[in-house]
């Protein structure tokens, strides 16, 4: 595993990159993104620190490409990065930060489909999921402000929908579901279906591009993340990593809980290898954060997050150490999975 310091990032983005004997052109396409023909990179967002990292999955090289932090993230087609950590933040390709949504009681999951529809939820108390067509949200609407009505005693009235301003944003934000507690992660497939997991009930919901809401199936206990593979089967991460068939039935365990300690996130590469974010084994007080080197890697190995790689037959290895808590991970370019359109 190799580390590229942040001082080399500009050179790395602007020049050609040499991989072995072949020199490949690099195109910067969005915040932190690079496009290298025939290659995928794993991007990692740190939840207990400010790090945003890119990992070369061929050799484990880690590059710190930004400072934003958060739970999860995704890009739109213009290369804007959206991160969630309570509020939702938009970061343009040149690094400009704009508050996107303010006022959610909590927000953990986010995903964007190929038509720039953003899916997210208000987690904790209000428990609603949203679909937001980004084409209908103009810069002068930002930040979208969510205000929760209060009853006579001053407590938030959970039976009444929040007031959303400005009016144009309120009209654009589509409420997909209400009363869905433990809303955790979202994932869009190549056909613009969005999968949404509840970490308590273990339910995987499916939102079609037309807005149909259906129960896809049941997955892992205490579910935190999920993603489809090329065949349309679904990897679901909780205490265990399990596989769910295209008909929603649980196939079985892919990796047991004995091998994992509070896992955070997963994604697949184009060859079907699975990557899993693992928080550091020794948690720390945020008021006394770990000491780090120039790349953002904690000096104490026990405070380093781990990125595991699983081959399709389940063999596990360490790809890289990255930040402290690699809560959100995504592959870029994104996979075109599943390769066959799923049945309705």
C-alpha positions as CSV (number, residue, x, y, z in Angstrom):
1,X,0.0,0.0,0.0
2,X,1.3,3.5,-0.9
3,X,0.3,6.9,0.2
4,X,0.4,10.0,-2.1
5,X,0.7,13.2,0.0
6,X,-1.8,16.1,-0.6
7,X,1.0,18.2,-2.1
8,X,1.1,15.9,-5.1
9,X,-2.6,16.0,-5.8
10,X,-2.5,18.9,-8.2
11,X,0.3,17.2,-10.3
12,X,-1.6,13.9,-10.2
13,X,-4.8,15.5,-11.5
14,X,-3.2,17.7,-14.2
15,X,-0.7,15.3,-15.8
16,X,-0.7,11.9,-17.3
17,X,-0.6,9.0,-14.8
18,X,1.8,6.1,-15.3
19,X,0.5,2.7,-14.4
20,X,3.1,0.1,-15.1
21,X,4.3,0.4,-18.7
22,X,1.3,2.3,-19.9
23,X,0.8,6.1,-19.7
24,X,-2.9,7.0,-19.6
25,X,-4.5,10.4,-20.0
26,X,-6.3,11.9,-17.0
27,X,-9.5,14.0,-17.1
28,X,-10.8,15.8,-14.0
29,X,-14.6,15.5,-14.1
30,X,-15.9,16.5,-10.7
31,X,-14.9,17.2,-7.1
32,X,-12.2,14.6,-6.4
33,X,-12.9,12.7,-9.5
34,X,-10.5,11.6,-12.2
35,X,-11.3,9.6,-15.4
36,X,-8.7,7.2,-16.5
37,X,-9.8,4.9,-19.4
38,X,-10.4,1.4,-18.2
39,X,-9.9,2.1,-14.5
40,X,-12.1,2.5,-11.5
41,X,-11.2,4.2,-8.2
42,X,-12.8,3.7,-4.8
43,X,-13.8,7.0,-3.1
44,X,-14.0,7.2,0.7
45,X,-15.7,9.7,2.9
46,X,-14.7,9.9,6.6
47,X,-17.4,10.4,9.2
48,X,-15.2,11.1,12.2
49,X,-12.9,13.5,10.5
50,X,-12.6,15.8,7.4
51,X,-11.1,13.4,4.9
52,X,-12.2,12.6,1.4
53,X,-10.0,10.0,-0.2
54,X,-9.4,8.2,-3.5
55,X,-8.0,4.7,-3.6
56,X,-6.5,3.0,-6.6
57,X,-8.0,-0.5,-6.3
58,X,-5.1,-2.1,-8.3
59,X,-2.5,-1.4,-5.6
60,X,-4.1,0.3,-2.6
61,X,-2.6,3.7,-3.2
62,X,-4.5,6.3,-1.1
63,X,-4.8,9.9,-2.2
64,X,-6.4,12.6,-0.1
65,X,-8.5,14.6,-2.6
66,X,-10.5,16.9,-0.3
67,X,-11.7,17.9,3.1
68,X,-15.4,17.6,3.6
69,X,-16.3,14.7,5.9
70,X,-19.8,13.2,6.3
71,X,-21.7,10.0,6.3
72,X,-22.3,9.2,2.6
73,X,-22.0,11.0,-0.7
74,X,-22.7,10.9,-4.4
75,X,-22.1,12.9,-7.6
76,X,-24.5,14.4,-10.1
77,X,-23.8,14.3,-13.8
78,X,-22.1,17.7,-13.7
79,X,-19.5,16.5,-11.1
80,X,-21.1,18.2,-8.1
81,X,-20.6,16.2,-5.0
82,X,-23.4,16.0,-2.4
83,X,-22.5,14.9,1.1
84,X,-24.8,14.3,4.1
85,X,-23.9,14.7,7.8
86,X,-27.2,16.0,9.2
87,X,-27.4,18.8,6.6
88,X,-26.9,18.1,2.9
89,X,-24.0,20.0,1.3
90,X,-23.2,20.6,-2.4
91,X,-19.6,20.9,-3.5
92,X,-18.9,22.0,-7.0
93,X,-16.1,20.5,-9.1
94,X,-13.8,23.5,-8.2
95,X,-14.5,23.0,-4.4
96,X,-17.1,25.7,-3.8
97,X,-19.4,24.6,-0.9
98,X,-23.1,25.5,-0.8
99,X,-25.6,24.4,1.9
100,X,-28.2,22.3,0.0
101,X,-30.7,21.3,2.7
102,X,-30.8,22.7,6.2
103,X,-33.1,21.7,9.0
104,X,-33.3,17.9,8.8
105,X,-33.4,16.3,12.2
106,X,-30.8,13.8,10.8
107,X,-29.7,12.6,7.4
108,X,-27.4,9.7,6.7
109,X,-28.1,8.2,3.2
110,X,-28.0,9.7,-0.3
111,X,-27.9,8.5,-3.9
112,X,-28.3,10.1,-7.3
113,X,-29.5,8.3,-10.4
114,X,-28.4,8.9,-14.0
115,X,-31.1,11.5,-14.6
116,X,-29.9,13.5,-11.6
117,X,-32.7,12.6,-9.2
118,X,-31.4,12.8,-5.7
119,X,-32.7,10.4,-3.1
120,X,-32.4,11.0,0.6
121,X,-34.3,10.8,3.9
122,X,-34.9,12.6,7.1
123,X,-33.7,10.2,9.7
124,X,-34.7,10.3,13.4
125,X,-38.2,11.2,14.4
126,X,-39.7,12.5,11.1
127,X,-38.8,9.4,9.0
128,X,-39.6,10.4,5.5
129,X,-37.8,9.6,2.2
130,X,-37.5,12.1,-0.7
131,X,-36.9,12.2,-4.4
132,X,-35.5,15.6,-5.5
133,X,-35.1,16.3,-9.3
134,X,-31.9,18.4,-9.3
135,X,-32.9,20.0,-12.6
136,X,-35.7,21.8,-10.7
137,X,-33.5,23.2,-8.0
138,X,-31.8,26.4,-9.0
139,X,-28.9,28.1,-7.2
140,X,-31.2,30.9,-6.0
141,X,-33.3,28.3,-4.1
142,X,-30.4,27.3,-1.9
143,X,-30.3,26.5,0.9
144,X,-33.5,24.6,1.0
145,X,-34.8,25.1,4.5
146,X,-36.8,22.5,6.4
147,X,-38.7,23.8,9.5
148,X,-40.8,21.5,11.7
149,X,-44.0,22.8,13.2
150,X,-44.3,22.7,17.0
151,X,-47.3,22.0,19.2
152,X,-48.6,24.2,22.0
153,X,-46.0,22.7,24.4
154,X,-43.2,23.7,22.1
155,X,-42.4,20.1,21.0
156,X,-42.1,19.2,17.3
157,X,-45.4,17.9,15.9
158,X,-44.4,14.6,14.2
159,X,-47.9,14.3,12.6
160,X,-47.5,17.3,10.4
161,X,-45.2,17.6,7.4
162,X,-42.4,20.1,7.7
163,X,-42.5,23.5,6.1
164,X,-40.1,23.6,3.2
165,X,-38.9,26.8,1.7
166,X,-38.6,28.3,-0.9
167,X,-41.9,27.3,-2.5
168,X,-40.2,26.1,-5.7
169,X,-38.1,23.6,-3.7
170,X,-41.2,22.5,-1.8
171,X,-42.9,21.7,-5.1
172,X,-39.9,19.8,-6.4
173,X,-39.3,17.6,-3.4
174,X,-41.4,14.5,-3.7
175,X,-42.2,12.6,-0.5
176,X,-41.9,8.9,-1.4
177,X,-42.6,7.4,2.0
178,X,-43.7,8.5,5.5
179,X,-43.2,6.7,8.8
180,X,-40.1,4.7,7.7
181,X,-37.8,4.7,10.8
182,X,-34.2,3.8,10.7
183,X,-33.8,5.1,7.1
184,X,-30.1,4.5,6.4
185,X,-28.8,4.0,2.9
186,X,-29.7,4.6,-0.7
187,X,-28.3,3.0,-3.9
188,X,-29.3,3.6,-7.5
189,X,-28.8,0.9,-10.1
190,X,-28.0,1.2,-13.9
191,X,-31.8,1.3,-14.6
192,X,-32.5,4.2,-12.2
193,X,-34.2,2.1,-9.6
194,X,-33.3,3.3,-6.1
195,X,-32.9,0.8,-3.3
196,X,-33.4,2.0,0.3
197,X,-32.5,0.1,3.4
198,X,-33.9,0.3,6.9
199,X,-31.3,-0.8,9.4
200,X,-33.7,-1.9,12.2
201,X,-36.4,-3.8,10.3
202,X,-33.9,-5.3,7.7
203,X,-36.2,-4.2,4.9
204,X,-34.9,-3.3,1.4
205,X,-37.3,-1.0,-0.4
206,X,-37.3,-0.3,-4.1
207,X,-38.3,2.9,-5.8
208,X,-38.8,2.7,-9.6
209,X,-38.0,5.6,-11.9
210,X,-41.8,6.1,-12.3
211,X,-42.2,6.5,-8.5
212,X,-43.6,3.0,-7.7
213,X,-42.7,2.0,-4.1
214,X,-42.3,-1.7,-3.4
215,X,-40.7,-4.0,-0.9
216,X,-37.7,-5.7,-2.6
217,X,-36.9,-8.1,0.2
218,X,-35.2,-8.6,3.6
219,X,-31.5,-8.6,4.1
220,X,-29.0,-8.3,7.0
221,X,-29.8,-7.4,10.6
222,X,-29.0,-3.8,11.5
223,X,-28.6,-3.0,7.8
224,X,-26.3,-0.2,6.9
225,X,-25.7,-0.3,3.2
226,X,-26.3,-2.3,0.0
227,X,-25.6,-2.5,-3.7
228,X,-26.6,-4.7,-6.6
229,X,-24.2,-6.9,-8.6
230,X,-24.1,-7.6,-12.4
231,X,-26.8,-10.3,-12.1
232,X,-29.2,-8.1,-10.1
233,X,-28.6,-9.9,-6.8
234,X,-28.2,-7.5,-3.9
235,X,-25.3,-7.4,-1.4
236,X,-26.6,-6.2,2.0
237,X,-24.4,-5.1,4.8
238,X,-25.4,-5.1,8.5
239,X,-23.8,-7.2,11.2
240,X,-23.1,-9.6,8.3
241,X,-22.8,-9.2,4.6
242,X,-25.7,-11.2,3.0
243,X,-26.9,-11.7,-0.5
244,X,-30.4,-11.3,-1.6
245,X,-31.8,-12.8,-4.8
246,X,-33.5,-10.9,-7.6
247,X,-36.9,-12.1,-6.2
248,X,-36.1,-10.5,-2.8
249,X,-35.4,-13.8,-1.0
250,X,-32.3,-14.0,1.1
251,X,-29.7,-16.3,-0.5
252,X,-27.3,-16.6,2.5
253,X,-24.4,-15.1,4.2
254,X,-21.4,-13.8,2.2
255,X,-19.2,-12.8,5.2
256,X,-20.0,-13.5,8.9
257,X,-20.3,-11.0,11.7
258,X,-17.3,-12.6,13.4
259,X,-15.2,-11.0,10.7
260,X,-16.6,-7.5,11.0
261,X,-16.7,-4.9,13.7
262,X,-19.4,-2.2,13.1
263,X,-19.0,-2.2,9.3
264,X,-20.1,1.0,7.5
265,X,-20.4,0.7,3.7
266,X,-19.9,-1.5,0.7
267,X,-19.5,-1.3,-3.1
268,X,-18.4,-3.6,-6.0
269,X,-16.0,-3.1,-8.8
270,X,-16.7,-4.1,-12.4
271,X,-15.1,-7.5,-11.8
272,X,-17.4,-8.3,-8.9
273,X,-14.9,-7.8,-6.1
274,X,-16.6,-6.3,-3.0
275,X,-15.1,-3.5,-0.9
276,X,-16.1,-2.8,2.7
277,X,-15.4,0.2,5.0
278,X,-14.4,-0.7,8.5
279,X,-14.0,1.9,11.3
280,X,-10.9,2.0,13.5
281,X,-10.9,-0.4,16.4
282,X,-10.1,2.2,19.0
283,X,-12.6,5.0,19.0
284,X,-11.6,8.4,20.2
285,X,-13.1,11.5,21.8
286,X,-13.8,14.1,19.0
287,X,-12.4,16.7,21.4
288,X,-9.1,14.8,21.3
289,X,-8.7,13.6,17.7
290,X,-5.9,11.4,16.6
291,X,-2.6,12.8,15.3
292,X,-2.2,12.3,11.6
293,X,0.5,12.5,8.9
294,X,0.3,14.8,5.9
295,X,-2.0,12.4,4.1
296,X,-4.7,12.4,6.8
297,X,-3.7,8.9,8.0
298,X,-3.7,8.5,11.8
299,X,-0.2,7.8,13.2
300,X,-1.7,5.1,15.6
301,X,-2.6,2.1,13.5
302,X,-5.4,1.3,15.9
303,X,-7.1,4.5,15.0
304,X,-7.0,3.9,11.3
305,X,-10.0,2.9,9.2
306,X,-9.7,-0.2,7.0
307,X,-10.9,-0.9,3.5
308,X,-11.3,-4.6,3.0
309,X,-11.5,-6.3,-0.4
310,X,-13.5,-9.5,-0.9
311,X,-13.1,-11.6,-4.0
312,X,-16.2,-13.1,-5.6
313,X,-15.5,-16.4,-3.7
314,X,-15.4,-14.5,-0.4
315,X,-11.6,-14.3,0.2
316,X,-10.8,-11.2,2.3
317,X,-7.7,-9.0,2.3
318,X,-6.8,-5.5,3.4
319,X,-6.8,-3.1,0.4
320,X,-5.8,0.0,2.4
321,X,-5.9,2.0,5.6
322,X,-7.9,5.1,5.2
323,X,-8.9,7.9,7.6
324,X,-10.5,6.8,10.9
325,X,-14.1,5.8,10.0
326,X,-14.6,5.2,6.2
327,X,-18.4,5.5,6.5
328,X,-19.2,6.2,2.9
329,X,-17.6,4.5,-0.1
330,X,-18.4,4.6,-3.8
331,X,-16.8,3.4,-7.0
332,X,-16.1,5.8,-9.8
333,X,-16.9,5.4,-12.7
334,X,-20.0,3.8,-11.4
335,X,-20.9,0.2,-12.3
336,X,-23.6,-0.4,-14.9
337,X,-25.2,-3.0,-12.7
338,X,-27.3,-5.0,-13.1
339,X,-26.6,-5.7,-16.8
340,X,-30.2,-6.9,-17.4
341,X,-33.2,-4.7,-16.5
342,X,-34.7,-6.0,-13.3
343,X,-38.3,-7.2,-13.4
344,X,-41.0,-4.9,-12.0
